[in-house]
Amino acid sequence: MTHEKVLFGFGLETGVGEVDALLAHATQADRDGLDLVTLSDHPYFADRLDAYAVLGVVLGRTARVTGAVNVTNVPSRPAPMLARTVTALSALTGGRVALGIGAGGLWDDMARLGILRRSPAQAVRAMEEAILVVKSLCGGGDPVTFDGEFYQVAGLVPASVAAPPIWTGSGGPASLAVTGRLADGWIPGYAADWRSVRVAQSRPLIDAAAAAAGRNPAEIATIYNLPGRFTSTPLTATRDDAGRWIGGSVAQWVDELTAAVLTFGAAGFVYFPVQDGTSTDLALGTWAGEVVPAVREAVARA
C-alpha cells in the first residue's frame, strides 16, 4: 500500500433524533479537509435513518468528501439495485462514493424484514456474487446476464459510470478470501487495529487469496474504524489491558497513526468519538484540525 493514498474519515451517527448533528458533522468534515465520511446500515432498527437515504443527502450537502456505508447490509439490498444506487450517487457527485459490503450478521433482526436466513457459508457466497454483480453493472459495455445462486439478471445494460472502490467488512477465512480475490479494500471488524491479533491473522489470508488470483496484495487497502478519546495531557498507557487503542494526547495519536501507516501499511482511518463527556463537535475538530494534518505531514516527510 502506498502511503500517499491514506484516507482520513469520520463516522457519522444515524439516529432519527440526530439529523441536525449528523448533517453539521458531515459538512464540518468536508470543510475541514477530511477524505471520507461513513455511516452504518441497520434498516431493521426504527430509530436509525436509512443509510443510503442519508448518504444521498450528505453527499448533496458536501463538495469534496467521499461517502460510504460502513458496511452495506447486502442481504437487505439486492445487488442489481445496489449497483444502480451507487452508480447514480457516483454520477451525481463526480465519483465521491465508495461501496462498503458485508455478508450480514444480525440475522434475527434481518428476519423481521422478511429476509430469508442464510448459513454463514451461504452469506459469504452471496456477498461474493453481490460484488461480481455490482462490478458487472458498472463501467458500460454489453448487456449483462448473470445466473447465480442468489442473484440473477438477464440482458441488463450496465451503467456507464465506473465501479466505485469496494471495501468489505470480512471476518472469517472464506470472506477474507473473497476480499483478496475481488475487493479494493478491507475494513477489519470489531474496530480491530494494526496491532491486533485479528488483523495479524486475517490480513495474510487476504494477501494469499489476492496472489492466487493474480492480484497485487498491496493494492488492497486496509481501512480501520478507530474509536478513541483525546486527552489534554499524554496518557501513561494508550492501550487497555486487551491491547485495544483507547487514545491519548494529540502527539500520541500522531505518533501511533504515523507508525500505523509507515510500519503496518494502514491505508485509512475512520475516527469514531467515544462517550467521555467531550462533545462530538470538539472531538471532530481535534481529529480534523490537529491530528490528521500532523499525520499527513509526518507521512509526507518519511
Secondary structure, DSSP 8 states (H G I E B T S, - for coil): --GGG-EEEEE---BGGGHHHHHHHHHHHHHTT-SEEEE---TT-TTB--HHHHHHHHHHH-SS-EEEEEEEEGGGS-HHHHHHHHHHHHHHHTS-EEEEEE----HHHHHTTT-----HHHHHHHHHHHHHHHHHTSS--S-EEEE-SS-EEEEE---SS----EEE---SHHHHHHHHHH-SEE--GGG--TTSHHHHHHHHHHHHHHHHTT--GGGSEEEEEEEEEE-SS--S-SB-TTS-B-EE-HHHHHHHHHHHHHTT---EEEEEE-SSS--HHHHHHHIIIIIHHHHHHHHHH-
